[in-house]
Amino acid sequence: MLTGEPFIPETITVHLGKPDSEAENITVSFPEYVKNVASSEIYPTWPENALRANIYVIVSYVLNRIYTEWYRSRGYYFDVTNSTQYDQAFVYGREIFENISDLVDELFTYYIRREDAVEPMFAAFCDGVSVSCAGLSQWGTVELANEGKTPYEILKYYYGDNIVLEKAKDIRTATPTYPGAVLRDGEVGRDVQTIQTQLNRISGNFPEIPKLPEIDGIYGFQLTDAVRTFQKIFNLPQTGEVDESTWYQLSYIYTSVKHLADLQSEGLSIEEITRDFPEVLKEGDTGKNVRSFQYYLAVVGAYYASVLPIQINGVYDAETTASVKSFQQTYGLPQTGIMDRRTWNDLYAAYAGILESQPSEACVRLYPNQVLREGVSSDNVRILQQYLTYISQFDSAVPAVTDTGYFGPLTRTAVQAFQREYGLNVTGVVGAVTWDAISGIYSEIQCGAGKRPYQAPGYIIK
């Protein structure tokens, strides 16, 4: 997870052995898992307050494993083992004690966290008789309960005063954090912000990795350099792009340097998991993120006969929902009308295919899938500069700029002037929305199309 607030997964996959053993993986409901572990680890005859304290610990422990993708980031296809050398006892098919089952039904959505942290605490524990540890003593909870201590007081006795019992807001299907597609220069979104956040913290332990000046969700040349350095240090192919292996190595190293899977953890703050980009977009949403994805959808709708065309207005209206459903139907996705990660990845892939096949003689170029900002050098910058200079002949508010192919301060000033003149966010950065506006004005003046450039593709995909 590591990208949002913790939630309770509907199911959990347990490896019936040590991590590297050739044992079976079984998937059970989350409450079923907690009931099994509690029935295997503790005794139903213990005082109720001791049972409650131990159930909180069991839930928090396994949620930490899931939240940090402790095993999945190492290439395993399970969430936790049943080996007490590594995790908690789980005896597949065992009898569940009735009073423990009833308590778990009440408590399985609660976990322990530190006051200044977001993640479920790695609630280390041992039996306290045959084995001693820095965390909770299971038999010790019986003594404390018999002294009249509450479950929360028992937990504070072992873990300190700065703990909170948190109720998870959601119960939902857990999905791998890897977005399912390689992230590279030019992309924008939550996943890029996650990479930036992790690399900046990792660079504190590995100073060879350059610090990123902004956590803005834009995959630019600075992030490419940082990713390439990370890959060099950890013996990965030095592509500067984040594929599945790099994604999970980042997750693993980030968890390690912050000690998120240790009892004494640096902790995750709310600022570290906050993202400017929503996880999903749906009907009723508005703003720059909607407008940006509408651009991609509008282009695809112009080229694909089966995808309904839309207007780019920044409002996720009924027309946009219908278009999303038509795209999802075209790509064999659930027709929810919601722009989720899977839909976005397929939309991005469809757009990339169109961009690659765009004829070179086109009057106006589609957005090149590269965020253009100060410091970038490319032919796309040169095209941008030519568009701005041509527009400047008809709109004195937009200054001309030499088409050097380098995005310097003068180009940034020209972009900001255009954004100010045409009611866009004045960032000096050119993403899909600003490119669409600049190319649209250029098209109206130079090409005389009378419509957006992408609306005359020259061919239709059926």
N, C-alpha and C positions, 0 to 999 in steps of 0.2 A: 504494500500500500504506500506508505510514506508520502502520499500526495494529498491527504485530506484527513478529516476527523475519523477516528476509529468507528467501525460498525461491527455488528455481529454477523458473521457469515451464516448462510443457511445450512451449509454443509462443511465438513472438514475431511481431508484425506490423511489417513494415518498409515505410516509404514510399520509393518509388524516385525520389527527387528532393528538392529543398528543401522545407521544411515547407509553404509556401503554394502550391507548384506543383500542377498538376492531373495528378499522376503516379499510377501504380498502387500499391495497397497489396497486399503479398503476405504470407502467413502461413507460416512454416516452423518446424520444431522448433528448440528452443533450441540443442542441439549443432550442428545444421546451420548455424545462423546464425554461431556462433562459428568453425566450420571455414571458412566462406566468408570472413569478415572476416580471419581469420589468414592464409588463402591469398592475400588481396588486399593485406594491409598489410605482410607480412614475407616473407622468403625461406626456402624449405625447406632451403637449404644452410647456414644459420646454425648456430652451435653450439647444441646441445640446451638448454643452460641459458639462452641468450638467447631461444630459442623459448618455453621454459616461462615465463620472466618476462613476455614479451609476451602470452601467452595469459591469464595471471592479470590483466593490465591490461585486455585486451579484455573479459573476463567482468565484471570489477568496474565498468568504465565503463558497459556496457549495463544491468547490474543496477541501477545508480544511476538511470538513466533510467526504468526500470520501477518501482523502489521509490518514487521521488518523483512518479510519474505526470507526468513533465515535460511531455510532449506532451498526454496525455489531459486534464490539468487546464486546458489551453488550448483545449479543444474539438476536438482532433484525434482521429481514430479509429485511431491507430497508436502504437507504442511507441518507435520510433526511425527516423531517416532513413538513407539511404545516402549523403548528401552529406557529404563530408569537411570542408566549411565549417562544418558543425554537429555531425557525429557521426563514425562510422567507415565505412571503405570496405566496401561490400557489392555484389558483382557477381552479379546473379541468373543462375543457370545455369552459372556458371563451373566449371572443373575444380578439384577439391580435391586437394591434395598428400597422398600416403599417410602420410608421417611426421607431418605436422601433424594429420591426421585421428586417428591413433592417440594423439597427445598430448592432443588435445581430449577424446577419450573418457575419458581418465584424469583430466583436470583441470577439466572444465567445471562441477563443483559447488563449486569453490573461488573465493573472492573476497577482496579486500583491504578491511580496515576499520582505522580508528584504534583504539588501545587503549581509549579512553574513549568510543567511539561504537558504535552498533549498525548503522547503515546501510552498505551497500557504498560504499566511497570513490569519489568522482568522480576516477578515475585519468587525469588529463589526460596527453596524450602528443603527440609530433610526430616527424617522421623524423630531426630533428637535423642535417640537411644543408641542405636547401632552406628549412626552417622551424625556428626555435628556439622553445622554450616553457619554462614554469616546471616542467613535469612530466618525464616519462620521454622520453629520446631513444632511438628505435628502433635507430639505427645505433650509438649509444653502448653499448647492451646487448651488442653483438657484441664490442666491445673489452673490456668488463668480463668477459664470459664467457671470452674468450681469456686473461685474466689469472688464471683459475681461480676466479672468484667464483660462488657458488651463486645460484639464482634469487632466493632471499629476500634475499641480500646485495645483489644488483643492485637489487631493489626498494627496499631501505633506502637505497641510495646516492642514489636520486632522490626518495624520498618521506619520508625521515627514519626515525629508529629506533622511533618509536611506532606501528608498523603491525603488524597481525596477519593471517596467512592463515587465513581462516575457512572451514570446510566447512558448506555449507547443510544443514539438517536434513531438508528436504523437497523433493521434486519434485512439483509439482501444478499444476493448472489455475489460471491467474491470472484473477481476476474484478475488475471495477471496484470501487473502495472505496465508491462511493455506494450506500447501502443499498437504493435502489429505491423509496423512499417518503419523503414530506416529513416532516421531524422538527420537532416543535412542543411547546409547553407541555404538561407532563404525562407525556411519554415518559421511559423509563428504559433505560439500556443502554450497551454499548461505544461505539456511534456517538456518543452524547451526550457521553461522556467525551472522545472524540477532538475534538469541537467545542470543549469547554471547555479542553482542553490547548492547542489551536492558538490560540484567542482570547487566552488569558492571555499566551502568548509574543508574539503580534502586538501586544498592547497596550503592550508595552515600546517598540515603535517608533511606535505610534499611540496616545498616552496618552488620547485622547478616548474610546477604548473602555474601559468600566469593567472593572476587575479583578474576577474571580470569586473569592469567598472559599473555595470548595470545588470540587475535581474529583471529584464524587461520582456522576456519571452520571445526574443528575436534571435534566430540562429544566424549570426554574422561571422565575419572572418576571425574575430577575437575568440569566439566560442570554438570555431573550427580548430584554431591553434591550441587552445586549452585541451580539447578532446584528443587531438593528435599527441600532445605531450603525455596525457594520462595513458593513452594506449601504448606509448613507448615504454613508460615506467612499468606497466603491468603486462608487457609482452603480448599485446594484441596487435592485429594488423593496423598500421598507422594510416587510417583513411581520413580521419577528421570527422567521420560520420558515426552516428550512434545506432548500431544494429543491436540485435537482442543480446549478444554476448557482452558488448560494451555497456549496454543499459544495466544488466544485472551485476556486472563487475563494479560499476559505479555505486549501485545500491549496496552491495556487500562492503565495499571500502568505506562508504559513508556511514553505514551502521557500525562498522568497526571503530573508526576514529572518534565517533561520538559515544561509543559504548552503549548503544541503545538496547543491546541484548544482554546487558550486565545489570546487576543489582544497583550499583552506583553508576548512574548514567549522566551524561551531559544534558540529556533531554532535548526534546523537540519543542520549540516555541510555536505559538500560533502564527507568528510572522513567517516562520520557515515553511509552513504548509499552506499559507494563503496564496492563492493564484489569482491573477487579474482576469484570467480567461475561464469562463464557466465550463463545467464538465459536460453539460449538454445544453443545447439551445432548443427551445420549443415555442409553440404558438403563444403569443403575448409578450415575448421578449423583444427588446428594442436595443438599438445602439450600434457602435462600431463593429462589434463582433458579429452581429447579425448581418450588417451590411457587407462585411468582408466575405462571409461564407456565401451570401447571396450572389456575389460576383462570380464565384466558382460555379455555383449552380446555374446561373444565367448562361454562362459560356457553355456548359455541358448541355443545357436545354436547347441551345442554338444548334448544336451539332448532332444531338441524339434525338431521333424522331419520337422516341417513346418517353422522353422526359419533358414535362410541361414547362414552357417558358415562364419567367417571372420578371417583375420589375425590381430593381435594386433601390430600396427605399429605407432600409434599416429597421423595418418592422416585420416581425415574424407573424404574418397574417395568414388567413385561410388559404390564399393563393400560394404562399410559400409552403405551407403544410402539404397541400396537394402536390406540389412539385417534388417535395422531398419524398412523399409516398411513391410517386411515379419513378423516381430514381431508385428507391429501395426495391421496387418491384423489378426494375430492369436488372439490378445486380443480385437478385435473389435474397434480399435481406428482409427481416420482419418489417412490415409496412406500418410503422408506428407514427410516421410524420415528424419524428423527433430527430434532431441532428446529434447523434451520439458519436462516440469515438469510432466505432466500426463504420458507420455511414460516412463520417468525415474522411476516413482513410481511403475508402473506395471512391469517394468524390474527388479527392486529391489525386488519386491514381488516374482516374478518367481525365481529369484536367491536364495532368502531365502528359498523357498520351496525345491529347489534342495539341498541346503546346509544341510537342516534338514534331508533329506532322504539319504545323502551320507553314504555308508557302512563304518563301523568302520575299516574294514580290508583293506581299500584302501591304496595303497602304498604311495600316496601323498595326503595331504588334500587340499581342496579348500580354498580360502581366507575366513577366518572365519567371515567376516563382522564386525570385530573389529579392529580399528586402534590401532596398537601396538606402544607404545612410552615409554620413560623413566617414571618409576613410576607405570606402569601397572603390575599387578600380575594375571596370568591366565594359564590354560593348553595350550592355544594357544601360549603364550610366550614360554612355555616349548618345544612345537613342533618346533617353530622357532629356538630356541637355538640348538636343535638336528640337524636340517637341516644345520645350519651354521657350527657346529662342524664337521659334516660329510664332507661338502664341503671343510673345511680347510685342510683335509687330502690330497686333490688333488690340492689345490690352496693356496700357502703359503701367498698370499696377504690378505687372510681372516683369522683372528685369531679364534681359538677355544674358546668356552664359555661354562661354566658349565650350565647344564639344571636344573636351580633352579625354573623356572616358574616366576621369578621376573625380570623385564626389568630394569636393573641398568646401570651404566656408561659403564661397560665392554660390555654388549650386544649392547648398542648404538654404541660403537666404532667398534664392529664387523659388525654391519649393515652399518655404514658409509664406512667401508673398502670395503664391498661387493658392495655398490652403486658406489663407486669410481672406482672399478675394472671393473664393467659391464656397465658403462656409464649412470648411473641414477643420478637424483638430490640427492646430498649428504645432506640429512636432518636428518638421524638417526631415522627416523620415517618409520614404515612399514604399508603402505596402500595396495590397490589392486595391483598396478603396481610392487612394490618391492616384495610383497609376490609371485606374479606370476613369477618374475625373479628367486627368491631364490628357490621356489618349482620346477621350470623348470630345473634348474641346478641340483638340488638334484635328480629329476626324471631321468634325462639322465644318471647320475652316478650310482645311487642305483637301479633303477627299470629297466633300459635298455629299456625304452619305445620307445625312438627315436622320441617322439612327446610330446606336452604339456600334463600335467596330465589330464586336463579336456576333452581331446579328446578321452578318453577311459572310458566313464562313466559306461558301463556295462548294461545300459538300455536306451531306447528311449521313450520319451513321445509323443504320437500321438494324 
